[in-house]
Amino acid sequence: MAQAGTLHDAFIEELRDTYDAEKQLIKALPKLAKAAASTDLRAAFESHLEETKGHVERLEQVFQSLEEKPRGKHCEGIAGIIEEGKSMMGEEFDEATMDAVLIASGQRAEHYEMAAYGTLIAWAQSMGHTEAVNLLQEILEEEKAADEKLTNLAESGINQEAAEAAHGEDDEEEEEEEAPSRGRSKGGSATAVATRRRR
């Protein structure tokens, strides 16, 4: 009969999962940045990309502190979040709405990671892995800051801009019903509103 795994074994498995998640995000973040119309949002994704590279290095230090070889285990959770974001990026949204969608995708990933790091820290503390706790806590604080930055960008104008574009499209649809002979294309004014308001 095989020996049952311990909390240490579960911790290493979770660490490998998170290590892989960070590496997947290093590939995904440039795509989010490229798709962003807002220069502030693009800068936020690019900044977090550099932080994420640092997270991979810190996780390697955690492995070393435990005398384990740094190795990833495919993270299905983050893969699903990235795939969902990719699917949304394929939709035909106006610029402001696309930025709102990109923020939502980014925050799903951040919240997933924050939960993972919270678990890793709790387990490391219970086993007395002080160096690992300190390194993981540093990463968690950066994940929280990145999430807060995205929230601030959404609340400081991107969501409102997308909402105004949606109202513009509603108004246009009403006008088309009243005067279809004008021949204005559905959705045109939403993009125009977003473009006019883009700073």
Stockholm file with secondary structure:
# STOCKHOLM 1.0

chainA/1-199         MAQAGTLHDAFIEELRDTYDAEKQLIKALPKLAKAAASTDLRAAFESHLEETKGHVERLEQVFQSLEEKPRGKHCEGIAGIIEEGKSMMGEEFDEATMDAVLIASGQRAEHYEMAAYGTLIAWAQSMGHTEAVNLLQEILEEEKAADEKLTNLAESGINQEAAEAAHGEDDEEEEEEEAPSRGRSKGGSATAVATRRRR
#=GR chainA/1-199 SS CCCCCCHHHHHHHHHHHHHHHHHHHHHHHHHHHHHCCSHHHHHHHHHHHHHHHHHHHHHHHHHHHTTCCCCCCCCHHHHHHHHHHHHHHTSCCCHHHHHHHHHHHHHHHHHHHHHHHHHHHHHHHHTTCHHHHHHHHHHHHHHHHHHHHHHHHIIIIIHHHHHHHHHHHHHHHHHHHHCGGGCCCTTHHHHHHHHHHCC
#=GC SS_cons         CCCCCCHHHHHHHHHHHHHHHHHHHHHHHHHHHHHCCSHHHHHHHHHHHHHHHHHHHHHHHHHHHTTCCCCCCCCHHHHHHHHHHHHHHTSCCCHHHHHHHHHHHHHHHHHHHHHHHHHHHHHHHHTTCHHHHHHHHHHHHHHHHHHHHHHHHIIIIIHHHHHHHHHHHHHHHHHHHHCGGGCCCTTHHHHHHHHHHCC
//
